[in-house]
Amino acid sequence: MKESKAEVIEDGDKFYAVYKDKDGKEVKQKITEEEAEELGYEKEIKRDSITNEMDDESINLEKKESKSNINLIIVIILAVIIGLSGGVYYYYRKKL
């Protein structure tokens, strides 16, 4: 089966190798989990757990970025208010 480039399909808890025979017909053969791993099959659970961890990390990074963006906006607004308040005070102090 290795020479025929078999594709491994999981159906519930059963594994099947799908490949083309000499006549070009598609053949579906039941195989064991060990044979599936020999053909290059990896369990989906491993990929899902890694993907979930990566998703969690990216969500945490997005939260940190949004917090830092909000803090930056608040600091800029406060600086503008303080600057305008100081400018208005200085302008009207000279008039009086």
Secondary structure, DSSP 8 states (H G I E B T S, - for coil): -TTTT-EEEEETTEEEEEEE-TTS-EEEEEE-HHHHHHTT---HHHHHHHHHHHHHHHHHHHHHHHHHHHHHHHHHHHHHHHHHHHHHHHHHHHH-
